[in-house]
Amino acid sequence: MTAPQAVLPAVDPAVPPAVQPVAISVRRIAQIPGGAAAVGPFSQAVAANGFVFTAGQIPAISGLDDQPDTFEDQVRQTIMNLRSVLEAAGSGLEHVVKVNGYLTDSSQLEAYNRVYSEFFGAAKPARTTVCVSLWGVALEIECVAVVADATAPDAP
C-alpha cells in the first residue's frame, strides 16, 4: 500500500542552482499484493527520487513456513520475490544497480552464483555477498534499483 508524499516547490530560474530546493519524492510499499507478508515492522520497498531500496527478501512463498526444499530453489524464490517487489515499485531486475546477499553457509556460494546468473546474466549489478546467521531462512537478498522511467541507456 502506498501513501502520497509531498514534493517541494519547482526550481526558480532566478535562484542560483546551488540554492535551489531539491524535489523530494518518497513512496513506501508496505506489502506486495499476493506476496508473503513482511515479517517485521518495515516497508517491502521505498522508492525515493528515482531509486528503489528494497528490504531483504527471503525464500518465503506464502509465509515463513512455506519455502522451497532445495537451496537453489530457495535462491530462485528469493529473487522472484525481489522481482515482485521491484515491479511493484516501478522497476525490475534489469534496473538493479547494487545487490547485497546474505548466506548462512559459505559452501552455498557456488549454488547461489549459479542461480543468481540465471536472473542477472550479462547485466551484472555491483554486489556484496556475506555469510551471516539468519532467522529461519538460508538466505536473504536486498537491492537498490533505478525506477524504470528514470533509467538511461547503458554506456558502450
PyMOL commands that place a pseudoatom at each C-alpha (Angstrom):
pseudoatom trace, name=CA, resn=MET, resi=1, chain=A, elem=C, hetatm=0, pos=[0.000, 0.000, 0.000]
pseudoatom trace, name=CA, resn=THR, resi=2, chain=A, elem=C, hetatm=0, pos=[1.427, 3.378, -0.918]
pseudoatom trace, name=CA, resn=ALA, resi=3, chain=A, elem=C, hetatm=0, pos=[0.798, 6.807, 0.530]
pseudoatom trace, name=CA, resn=PRO, resi=4, chain=A, elem=C, hetatm=0, pos=[1.086, 10.108, -1.357]
pseudoatom trace, name=CA, resn=GLN, resi=5, chain=A, elem=C, hetatm=0, pos=[4.133, 12.127, -0.414]
pseudoatom trace, name=CA, resn=ALA, resi=6, chain=A, elem=C, hetatm=0, pos=[4.831, 15.854, -0.503]
pseudoatom trace, name=CA, resn=VAL, resi=7, chain=A, elem=C, hetatm=0, pos=[7.040, 17.345, -3.207]
pseudoatom trace, name=CA, resn=LEU, resi=8, chain=A, elem=C, hetatm=0, pos=[8.914, 20.612, -2.670]
pseudoatom trace, name=CA, resn=PRO, resi=9, chain=A, elem=C, hetatm=0, pos=[8.390, 23.661, -4.952]
pseudoatom trace, name=CA, resn=ALA, resi=10, chain=A, elem=C, hetatm=0, pos=[9.682, 23.761, -8.530]
pseudoatom trace, name=CA, resn=VAL, resi=11, chain=A, elem=C, hetatm=0, pos=[13.054, 25.241, -9.442]
pseudoatom trace, name=CA, resn=ASP, resi=12, chain=A, elem=C, hetatm=0, pos=[13.129, 29.054, -9.629]
pseudoatom trace, name=CA, resn=PRO, resi=13, chain=A, elem=C, hetatm=0, pos=[15.271, 30.212, -12.601]
pseudoatom trace, name=CA, resn=ALA, resi=14, chain=A, elem=C, hetatm=0, pos=[16.142, 33.440, -10.719]
pseudoatom trace, name=CA, resn=VAL, resi=15, chain=A, elem=C, hetatm=0, pos=[17.877, 31.495, -7.914]
pseudoatom trace, name=CA, resn=PRO, resi=16, chain=A, elem=C, hetatm=0, pos=[21.397, 30.077, -8.427]
pseudoatom trace, name=CA, resn=PRO, resi=17, chain=A, elem=C, hetatm=0, pos=[21.457, 26.255, -8.779]
pseudoatom trace, name=CA, resn=ALA, resi=18, chain=A, elem=C, hetatm=0, pos=[23.373, 25.733, -5.524]
pseudoatom trace, name=CA, resn=VAL, resi=19, chain=A, elem=C, hetatm=0, pos=[20.475, 27.251, -3.545]
pseudoatom trace, name=CA, resn=GLN, resi=20, chain=A, elem=C, hetatm=0, pos=[17.558, 25.616, -5.409]
pseudoatom trace, name=CA, resn=PRO, resi=21, chain=A, elem=C, hetatm=0, pos=[15.221, 23.449, -3.341]
pseudoatom trace, name=CA, resn=VAL, resi=22, chain=A, elem=C, hetatm=0, pos=[15.508, 19.743, -4.082]
pseudoatom trace, name=CA, resn=ALA, resi=23, chain=A, elem=C, hetatm=0, pos=[12.284, 17.988, -5.052]
pseudoatom trace, name=CA, resn=ILE, resi=24, chain=A, elem=C, hetatm=0, pos=[11.816, 15.041, -2.748]
pseudoatom trace, name=CA, resn=SER, resi=25, chain=A, elem=C, hetatm=0, pos=[9.623, 12.145, -3.739]
pseudoatom trace, name=CA, resn=VAL, resi=26, chain=A, elem=C, hetatm=0, pos=[9.218, 9.169, -1.408]
pseudoatom trace, name=CA, resn=ARG, resi=27, chain=A, elem=C, hetatm=0, pos=[6.796, 6.262, -1.817]
pseudoatom trace, name=CA, resn=ARG, resi=28, chain=A, elem=C, hetatm=0, pos=[6.676, 3.407, 0.697]
pseudoatom trace, name=CA, resn=ILE, resi=29, chain=A, elem=C, hetatm=0, pos=[5.443, -0.026, -0.348]
pseudoatom trace, name=CA, resn=ALA, resi=30, chain=A, elem=C, hetatm=0, pos=[4.398, -1.861, 2.779]
pseudoatom trace, name=CA, resn=GLN, resi=31, chain=A, elem=C, hetatm=0, pos=[3.002, -5.032, 1.211]
pseudoatom trace, name=CA, resn=ILE, resi=32, chain=A, elem=C, hetatm=0, pos=[3.158, -6.619, -2.236]
pseudoatom trace, name=CA, resn=PRO, resi=33, chain=A, elem=C, hetatm=0, pos=[-0.246, -7.930, -3.388]
pseudoatom trace, name=CA, resn=GLY, resi=34, chain=A, elem=C, hetatm=0, pos=[-0.142, -11.742, -3.457]
pseudoatom trace, name=CA, resn=GLY, resi=35, chain=A, elem=C, hetatm=0, pos=[3.245, -11.909, -1.746]
pseudoatom trace, name=CA, resn=ALA, resi=36, chain=A, elem=C, hetatm=0, pos=[4.177, -13.211, 1.677]
pseudoatom trace, name=CA, resn=ALA, resi=37, chain=A, elem=C, hetatm=0, pos=[3.608, -10.684, 4.449]
pseudoatom trace, name=CA, resn=ALA, resi=38, chain=A, elem=C, hetatm=0, pos=[6.603, -8.800, 5.822]
pseudoatom trace, name=CA, resn=VAL, resi=39, chain=A, elem=C, hetatm=0, pos=[7.969, -10.494, 8.932]
pseudoatom trace, name=CA, resn=GLY, resi=40, chain=A, elem=C, hetatm=0, pos=[8.511, -7.238, 10.815]
pseudoatom trace, name=CA, resn=PRO, resi=41, chain=A, elem=C, hetatm=0, pos=[7.638, -3.542, 11.041]
pseudoatom trace, name=CA, resn=PHE, resi=42, chain=A, elem=C, hetatm=0, pos=[9.164, -2.356, 7.752]
pseudoatom trace, name=CA, resn=SER, resi=43, chain=A, elem=C, hetatm=0, pos=[8.294, -1.499, 4.162]
pseudoatom trace, name=CA, resn=GLN, resi=44, chain=A, elem=C, hetatm=0, pos=[8.991, -4.086, 1.449]
pseudoatom trace, name=CA, resn=ALA, resi=45, chain=A, elem=C, hetatm=0, pos=[10.490, -1.238, -0.598]
pseudoatom trace, name=CA, resn=VAL, resi=46, chain=A, elem=C, hetatm=0, pos=[10.889, 2.515, -0.595]
pseudoatom trace, name=CA, resn=ALA, resi=47, chain=A, elem=C, hetatm=0, pos=[11.048, 4.401, -3.887]
pseudoatom trace, name=CA, resn=ALA, resi=48, chain=A, elem=C, hetatm=0, pos=[12.840, 7.716, -3.438]
pseudoatom trace, name=CA, resn=ASN, resi=49, chain=A, elem=C, hetatm=0, pos=[13.983, 10.233, -6.057]
pseudoatom trace, name=CA, resn=GLY, resi=50, chain=A, elem=C, hetatm=0, pos=[14.343, 7.736, -8.893]
pseudoatom trace, name=CA, resn=PHE, resi=51, chain=A, elem=C, hetatm=0, pos=[15.720, 4.833, -6.854]
pseudoatom trace, name=CA, resn=VAL, resi=52, chain=A, elem=C, hetatm=0, pos=[14.118, 1.793, -5.236]
pseudoatom trace, name=CA, resn=PHE, resi=53, chain=A, elem=C, hetatm=0, pos=[15.567, 0.447, -1.988]
pseudoatom trace, name=CA, resn=THR, resi=54, chain=A, elem=C, hetatm=0, pos=[14.240, -2.999, -1.100]
pseudoatom trace, name=CA, resn=ALA, resi=55, chain=A, elem=C, hetatm=0, pos=[14.040, -4.698, 2.245]
pseudoatom trace, name=CA, resn=GLY, resi=56, chain=A, elem=C, hetatm=0, pos=[15.763, -8.057, 2.428]
pseudoatom trace, name=CA, resn=GLN, resi=57, chain=A, elem=C, hetatm=0, pos=[13.730, -10.676, 0.584]
pseudoatom trace, name=CA, resn=ILE, resi=58, chain=A, elem=C, hetatm=0, pos=[13.637, -14.295, 1.727]
pseudoatom trace, name=CA, resn=PRO, resi=59, chain=A, elem=C, hetatm=0, pos=[12.543, -17.560, 0.060]
pseudoatom trace, name=CA, resn=ALA, resi=60, chain=A, elem=C, hetatm=0, pos=[9.035, -17.433, 1.560]
pseudoatom trace, name=CA, resn=ILE, resi=61, chain=A, elem=C, hetatm=0, pos=[6.253, -18.396, -0.840]
pseudoatom trace, name=CA, resn=SER, resi=62, chain=A, elem=C, hetatm=0, pos=[3.148, -17.670, 1.247]
pseudoatom trace, name=CA, resn=GLY, resi=63, chain=A, elem=C, hetatm=0, pos=[4.866, -17.326, 4.610]
pseudoatom trace, name=CA, resn=LEU, resi=64, chain=A, elem=C, hetatm=0, pos=[7.985, -18.249, 6.585]
pseudoatom trace, name=CA, resn=ASP, resi=65, chain=A, elem=C, hetatm=0, pos=[6.809, -21.871, 6.924]
pseudoatom trace, name=CA, resn=ASP, resi=66, chain=A, elem=C, hetatm=0, pos=[6.313, -22.191, 3.140]
pseudoatom trace, name=CA, resn=GLN, resi=67, chain=A, elem=C, hetatm=0, pos=[9.742, -22.328, 1.447]
pseudoatom trace, name=CA, resn=PRO, resi=68, chain=A, elem=C, hetatm=0, pos=[11.178, -24.446, -1.400]
pseudoatom trace, name=CA, resn=ASP, resi=69, chain=A, elem=C, hetatm=0, pos=[13.063, -27.585, -0.341]
pseudoatom trace, name=CA, resn=THR, resi=70, chain=A, elem=C, hetatm=0, pos=[16.400, -27.154, -2.130]
pseudoatom trace, name=CA, resn=PHE, resi=71, chain=A, elem=C, hetatm=0, pos=[18.799, -24.277, -1.635]
pseudoatom trace, name=CA, resn=GLU, resi=72, chain=A, elem=C, hetatm=0, pos=[18.849, -23.499, -5.378]
pseudoatom trace, name=CA, resn=ASP, resi=73, chain=A, elem=C, hetatm=0, pos=[15.041, -23.274, -5.434]
pseudoatom trace, name=CA, resn=GLN, resi=74, chain=A, elem=C, hetatm=0, pos=[15.204, -21.046, -2.355]
pseudoatom trace, name=CA, resn=VAL, resi=75, chain=A, elem=C, hetatm=0, pos=[17.539, -18.693, -4.232]
pseudoatom trace, name=CA, resn=ARG, resi=76, chain=A, elem=C, hetatm=0, pos=[15.127, -18.699, -7.210]
pseudoatom trace, name=CA, resn=GLN, resi=77, chain=A, elem=C, hetatm=0, pos=[12.148, -17.954, -4.939]
pseudoatom trace, name=CA, resn=THR, resi=78, chain=A, elem=C, hetatm=0, pos=[14.046, -15.161, -3.176]
pseudoatom trace, name=CA, resn=ILE, resi=79, chain=A, elem=C, hetatm=0, pos=[14.961, -13.499, -6.472]
pseudoatom trace, name=CA, resn=MET, resi=80, chain=A, elem=C, hetatm=0, pos=[11.384, -13.912, -7.751]
pseudoatom trace, name=CA, resn=ASN, resi=81, chain=A, elem=C, hetatm=0, pos=[10.182, -12.218, -4.544]
pseudoatom trace, name=CA, resn=LEU, resi=82, chain=A, elem=C, hetatm=0, pos=[12.747, -9.460, -5.132]
pseudoatom trace, name=CA, resn=ARG, resi=83, chain=A, elem=C, hetatm=0, pos=[11.499, -9.051, -8.724]
pseudoatom trace, name=CA, resn=SER, resi=84, chain=A, elem=C, hetatm=0, pos=[7.882, -8.730, -7.476]
pseudoatom trace, name=CA, resn=VAL, resi=85, chain=A, elem=C, hetatm=0, pos=[8.872, -6.014, -5.005]
pseudoatom trace, name=CA, resn=LEU, resi=86, chain=A, elem=C, hetatm=0, pos=[10.826, -4.132, -7.666]
pseudoatom trace, name=CA, resn=GLU, resi=87, chain=A, elem=C, hetatm=0, pos=[7.950, -4.327, -10.157]
pseudoatom trace, name=CA, resn=ALA, resi=88, chain=A, elem=C, hetatm=0, pos=[5.501, -3.022, -7.542]
pseudoatom trace, name=CA, resn=ALA, resi=89, chain=A, elem=C, hetatm=0, pos=[7.856, -0.051, -7.114]
pseudoatom trace, name=CA, resn=GLY, resi=90, chain=A, elem=C, hetatm=0, pos=[8.065, 0.634, -10.868]
pseudoatom trace, name=CA, resn=SER, resi=91, chain=A, elem=C, hetatm=0, pos=[11.380, -1.077, -11.533]
pseudoatom trace, name=CA, resn=GLY, resi=92, chain=A, elem=C, hetatm=0, pos=[12.692, -4.561, -12.314]
pseudoatom trace, name=CA, resn=LEU, resi=93, chain=A, elem=C, hetatm=0, pos=[15.714, -6.824, -12.122]
pseudoatom trace, name=CA, resn=GLU, resi=94, chain=A, elem=C, hetatm=0, pos=[17.153, -5.246, -15.279]
pseudoatom trace, name=CA, resn=HIS, resi=95, chain=A, elem=C, hetatm=0, pos=[17.371, -1.912, -13.415]
pseudoatom trace, name=CA, resn=VAL, resi=96, chain=A, elem=C, hetatm=0, pos=[19.230, -3.211, -10.332]
pseudoatom trace, name=CA, resn=VAL, resi=97, chain=A, elem=C, hetatm=0, pos=[22.475, -1.369, -9.612]
pseudoatom trace, name=CA, resn=LYS, resi=98, chain=A, elem=C, hetatm=0, pos=[23.517, -2.927, -6.263]
pseudoatom trace, name=CA, resn=VAL, resi=99, chain=A, elem=C, hetatm=0, pos=[22.763, -6.249, -4.558]
pseudoatom trace, name=CA, resn=ASN, resi=100, chain=A, elem=C, hetatm=0, pos=[23.555, -7.335, -1.012]
pseudoatom trace, name=CA, resn=GLY, resi=101, chain=A, elem=C, hetatm=0, pos=[23.259, -11.082, -0.454]
pseudoatom trace, name=CA, resn=TYR, resi=102, chain=A, elem=C, hetatm=0, pos=[23.340, -12.855, 2.888]
pseudoatom trace, name=CA, resn=LEU, resi=103, chain=A, elem=C, hetatm=0, pos=[24.004, -16.613, 3.068]
pseudoatom trace, name=CA, resn=THR, resi=104, chain=A, elem=C, hetatm=0, pos=[24.061, -18.807, 6.161]
pseudoatom trace, name=CA, resn=ASP, resi=105, chain=A, elem=C, hetatm=0, pos=[26.781, -21.155, 4.900]
pseudoatom trace, name=CA, resn=SER, resi=106, chain=A, elem=C, hetatm=0, pos=[29.826, -20.223, 2.830]
pseudoatom trace, name=CA, resn=SER, resi=107, chain=A, elem=C, hetatm=0, pos=[29.557, -23.546, 0.957]
pseudoatom trace, name=CA, resn=GLN, resi=108, chain=A, elem=C, hetatm=0, pos=[26.320, -22.195, -0.610]
pseudoatom trace, name=CA, resn=LEU, resi=109, chain=A, elem=C, hetatm=0, pos=[28.172, -19.573, -2.665]
pseudoatom trace, name=CA, resn=GLU, resi=110, chain=A, elem=C, hetatm=0, pos=[28.660, -21.693, -5.800]
pseudoatom trace, name=CA, resn=ALA, resi=111, chain=A, elem=C, hetatm=0, pos=[24.954, -22.652, -5.983]
pseudoatom trace, name=CA, resn=TYR, resi=112, chain=A, elem=C, hetatm=0, pos=[23.983, -19.053, -5.185]
pseudoatom trace, name=CA, resn=ASN, resi=113, chain=A, elem=C, hetatm=0, pos=[26.145, -17.732, -8.030]
pseudoatom trace, name=CA, resn=ARG, resi=114, chain=A, elem=C, hetatm=0, pos=[24.742, -20.288, -10.479]
pseudoatom trace, name=CA, resn=VAL, resi=115, chain=A, elem=C, hetatm=0, pos=[21.102, -19.322, -9.806]
pseudoatom trace, name=CA, resn=TYR, resi=116, chain=A, elem=C, hetatm=0, pos=[21.918, -15.615, -9.475]
pseudoatom trace, name=CA, resn=SER, resi=117, chain=A, elem=C, hetatm=0, pos=[23.393, -15.720, -13.001]
pseudoatom trace, name=CA, resn=GLU, resi=118, chain=A, elem=C, hetatm=0, pos=[20.126, -17.174, -14.355]
pseudoatom trace, name=CA, resn=PHE, resi=119, chain=A, elem=C, hetatm=0, pos=[18.382, -13.933, -13.362]
pseudoatom trace, name=CA, resn=PHE, resi=120, chain=A, elem=C, hetatm=0, pos=[21.055, -11.289, -13.855]
pseudoatom trace, name=CA, resn=GLY, resi=121, chain=A, elem=C, hetatm=0, pos=[23.024, -12.773, -16.781]
pseudoatom trace, name=CA, resn=ALA, resi=122, chain=A, elem=C, hetatm=0, pos=[25.218, -10.198, -18.506]
pseudoatom trace, name=CA, resn=ALA, resi=123, chain=A, elem=C, hetatm=0, pos=[23.595, -7.199, -16.734]
pseudoatom trace, name=CA, resn=LYS, resi=124, chain=A, elem=C, hetatm=0, pos=[25.525, -7.721, -13.523]
pseudoatom trace, name=CA, resn=PRO, resi=125, chain=A, elem=C, hetatm=0, pos=[24.897, -5.175, -10.775]
pseudoatom trace, name=CA, resn=ALA, resi=126, chain=A, elem=C, hetatm=0, pos=[27.527, -4.345, -8.175]
pseudoatom trace, name=CA, resn=ARG, resi=127, chain=A, elem=C, hetatm=0, pos=[27.260, -6.953, -5.427]
pseudoatom trace, name=CA, resn=THR, resi=128, chain=A, elem=C, hetatm=0, pos=[28.309, -7.830, -1.907]
pseudoatom trace, name=CA, resn=THR, resi=129, chain=A, elem=C, hetatm=0, pos=[27.691, -11.311, -0.503]
pseudoatom trace, name=CA, resn=VAL, resi=130, chain=A, elem=C, hetatm=0, pos=[28.445, -12.254, 3.099]
pseudoatom trace, name=CA, resn=CYS, resi=131, chain=A, elem=C, hetatm=0, pos=[27.921, -15.231, 5.368]
pseudoatom trace, name=CA, resn=VAL, resi=132, chain=A, elem=C, hetatm=0, pos=[25.745, -14.480, 8.403]
pseudoatom trace, name=CA, resn=SER, resi=133, chain=A, elem=C, hetatm=0, pos=[23.323, -16.049, 10.841]
pseudoatom trace, name=CA, resn=LEU, resi=134, chain=A, elem=C, hetatm=0, pos=[19.667, -15.614, 9.793]
pseudoatom trace, name=CA, resn=TRP, resi=135, chain=A, elem=C, hetatm=0, pos=[16.343, -16.456, 11.431]
pseudoatom trace, name=CA, resn=GLY, resi=136, chain=A, elem=C, hetatm=0, pos=[14.605, -19.438, 9.813]
pseudoatom trace, name=CA, resn=VAL, resi=137, chain=A, elem=C, hetatm=0, pos=[15.963, -18.932, 6.271]
pseudoatom trace, name=CA, resn=ALA, resi=138, chain=A, elem=C, hetatm=0, pos=[19.105, -19.915, 4.360]
pseudoatom trace, name=CA, resn=LEU, resi=139, chain=A, elem=C, hetatm=0, pos=[19.479, -16.592, 2.552]
pseudoatom trace, name=CA, resn=GLU, resi=140, chain=A, elem=C, hetatm=0, pos=[18.257, -13.036, 2.203]
pseudoatom trace, name=CA, resn=ILE, resi=141, chain=A, elem=C, hetatm=0, pos=[18.765, -10.588, -0.677]
pseudoatom trace, name=CA, resn=GLU, resi=142, chain=A, elem=C, hetatm=0, pos=[18.248, -6.819, -0.816]
pseudoatom trace, name=CA, resn=CYS, resi=143, chain=A, elem=C, hetatm=0, pos=[18.998, -4.378, -3.592]
pseudoatom trace, name=CA, resn=VAL, resi=144, chain=A, elem=C, hetatm=0, pos=[18.966, -0.841, -4.926]
pseudoatom trace, name=CA, resn=ALA, resi=145, chain=A, elem=C, hetatm=0, pos=[17.489, -0.268, -8.383]
pseudoatom trace, name=CA, resn=VAL, resi=146, chain=A, elem=C, hetatm=0, pos=[16.614, 2.642, -10.609]
pseudoatom trace, name=CA, resn=VAL, resi=147, chain=A, elem=C, hetatm=0, pos=[12.932, 3.369, -11.235]
pseudoatom trace, name=CA, resn=ALA, resi=148, chain=A, elem=C, hetatm=0, pos=[12.237, 2.190, -14.791]
pseudoatom trace, name=CA, resn=ASP, resi=149, chain=A, elem=C, hetatm=0, pos=[11.328, 5.597, -16.266]
pseudoatom trace, name=CA, resn=ALA, resi=150, chain=A, elem=C, hetatm=0, pos=[14.414, 7.182, -14.674]
pseudoatom trace, name=CA, resn=THR, resi=151, chain=A, elem=C, hetatm=0, pos=[16.948, 4.951, -16.460]
pseudoatom trace, name=CA, resn=ALA, resi=152, chain=A, elem=C, hetatm=0, pos=[19.318, 5.945, -19.230]
pseudoatom trace, name=CA, resn=PRO, resi=153, chain=A, elem=C, hetatm=0, pos=[20.765, 3.576, -21.825]
pseudoatom trace, name=CA, resn=ASP, resi=154, chain=A, elem=C, hetatm=0, pos=[23.955, 1.700, -20.893]
pseudoatom trace, name=CA, resn=ALA, resi=155, chain=A, elem=C, hetatm=0, pos=[27.183, 3.354, -21.954]
pseudoatom trace, name=CA, resn=PRO, resi=156, chain=A, elem=C, hetatm=0, pos=[29.237, 1.420, -24.517]
for i in range(1, 156): cmd.bond("trace and resi %d" % i, "trace and resi %d" % (i + 1))
show_as sticks, trace
zoom trace
